[in-house]
Amino acid sequence: MEVINTSGRRKTAVARVYLKPGNGTITVNKRDYKDYFGTGILQYIVVQPFILTGNEGKYDVAVNLDGGGITGQAQALRLAISKALVEINAEWRPALKEKGLMRRDPRMVERKKPGQKKARKRFQFSKR
């Protein structure tokens, strides 16, 4: 099996993943994922697809992450890993889909409108 290349996005974060058989190392921007994602919750989000499909420690992951915040990057990475695992074995798709890992979250920041302070907040109205 050669290297599987997929991408995942969340808000403005983009994760480009290169998955190959190995011993389970996850490298994010040439750093270990536990150094890159400091909290345990974000580390769990990253490895969640492997846990659900029972593949902990079977694949090496090299990731290029760009844009967004740390949580959006973790969720983009989770989507990319899920897509790569489904490319390897389509039978894992129902387990991942049941937990909502195969869906790209479409929520984005609403743009600022002209004549307003922010997207929805108006300038203070003065009657006189």
C-alpha positions as CSV (number, residue, x, y, z in Angstrom):
1,M,0.0,0.0,0.0
2,E,1.4,3.4,-0.9
3,V,0.8,6.7,0.8
4,I,-2.8,7.9,1.0
5,N,-3.2,11.7,0.6
6,T,-6.4,13.5,1.8
7,S,-7.4,16.9,3.1
8,G,-9.8,18.2,5.7
9,R,-11.1,21.7,6.4
10,R,-12.8,23.4,9.3
11,K,-13.5,27.2,9.4
12,T,-10.2,28.6,7.9
13,A,-8.0,25.6,9.0
14,V,-6.8,23.2,6.3
15,A,-5.1,19.9,7.1
16,R,-3.2,17.9,4.4
17,V,-2.6,14.4,5.5
18,Y,-0.2,11.7,4.3
19,L,-1.1,8.3,5.8
20,K,1.0,5.2,5.4
21,P,1.4,1.9,7.3
22,G,3.7,2.2,10.3
23,N,3.9,2.2,14.0
24,G,1.4,5.0,14.9
25,T,3.5,8.2,14.8
26,I,1.6,11.4,14.1
27,T,3.7,14.3,13.0
28,V,2.1,17.8,12.7
29,N,4.2,20.4,10.9
30,K,7.3,18.4,11.7
31,R,6.4,18.2,15.4
32,D,4.9,15.4,17.5
33,Y,1.1,15.9,17.8
34,K,1.3,15.8,21.6
35,D,3.6,18.9,21.5
36,Y,1.5,20.7,18.9
37,F,-1.9,20.0,20.6
38,G,-1.2,20.7,24.3
39,T,-4.5,19.6,25.8
40,G,-5.8,16.1,26.2
41,I,-9.1,16.9,24.5
42,L,-7.5,18.0,21.3
43,Q,-5.1,15.0,21.3
44,Y,-8.2,12.8,21.7
45,I,-9.9,14.6,18.8
46,V,-6.9,13.8,16.6
47,V,-6.8,10.0,17.4
48,Q,-10.6,9.5,17.6
49,P,-10.9,8.0,14.0
50,F,-8.2,5.4,14.9
51,I,-9.9,4.5,18.2
52,L,-13.3,4.1,16.5
53,T,-12.0,1.8,13.8
54,G,-9.6,0.0,16.1
55,N,-6.4,1.1,14.3
56,E,-4.3,2.6,17.0
57,G,-0.6,2.3,16.3
58,K,-1.1,0.8,12.8
59,Y,-0.6,3.9,10.6
60,D,2.0,6.8,10.4
61,V,0.5,10.2,9.8
62,A,2.4,13.2,8.4
63,V,0.3,16.4,8.5
64,N,0.7,19.9,7.1
65,L,-1.7,22.3,9.0
66,D,-2.4,25.8,8.0
67,G,-4.8,28.6,9.1
68,G,-7.4,28.9,11.8
69,G,-7.1,28.3,15.5
70,I,-5.9,25.2,17.4
71,T,-9.4,23.7,17.8
72,G,-10.3,24.2,14.1
73,Q,-7.0,22.6,13.1
74,A,-7.6,19.6,15.3
75,Q,-11.1,19.1,13.8
76,A,-9.8,19.6,10.3
77,L,-7.1,16.9,11.0
78,R,-9.8,14.5,12.4
79,L,-11.8,14.8,9.2
80,A,-8.7,14.3,6.9
81,I,-7.7,11.2,8.9
82,S,-11.3,9.8,8.7
83,K,-11.3,10.3,4.9
84,A,-8.0,8.5,4.6
85,L,-9.1,5.5,6.7
86,V,-12.3,5.2,4.5
87,E,-10.1,5.2,1.4
88,I,-8.2,2.3,2.9
89,N,-11.3,0.3,4.0
90,A,-14.9,1.3,3.1
91,E,-16.3,-0.9,5.9
92,W,-15.1,1.6,8.5
93,R,-17.3,4.3,7.0
94,P,-20.5,3.5,9.0
95,A,-18.7,3.6,12.4
96,L,-17.1,7.0,11.5
97,K,-20.3,8.4,10.0
98,E,-22.3,7.5,13.1
99,K,-20.1,9.7,15.3
100,G,-20.2,12.5,12.7
101,L,-16.6,12.3,11.6
102,M,-17.3,12.1,7.9
103,R,-19.1,15.4,7.7
104,R,-17.4,18.7,7.0
105,D,-18.7,21.3,9.5
106,P,-19.9,24.2,7.3
107,R,-20.0,26.9,9.9
108,M,-17.8,29.9,9.1
109,V,-17.4,33.4,10.5
110,E,-20.1,35.7,9.1
111,R,-18.7,38.6,7.2
112,K,-18.8,42.2,8.5
113,K,-21.5,44.3,6.8
114,P,-20.9,47.9,5.7
115,G,-22.6,50.5,8.0
116,Q,-22.3,48.2,11.0
117,K,-19.8,47.6,13.7
118,K,-19.6,43.9,13.2
119,A,-21.6,41.2,11.3
120,R,-24.8,41.9,13.2
121,K,-24.0,44.6,15.8
122,R,-25.1,48.0,14.7
123,F,-23.7,51.4,15.6
124,Q,-25.5,53.1,18.5
125,F,-28.8,54.7,17.4
126,S,-29.3,58.3,18.4
127,K,-32.9,59.6,18.2
128,R,-31.8,63.3,18.6
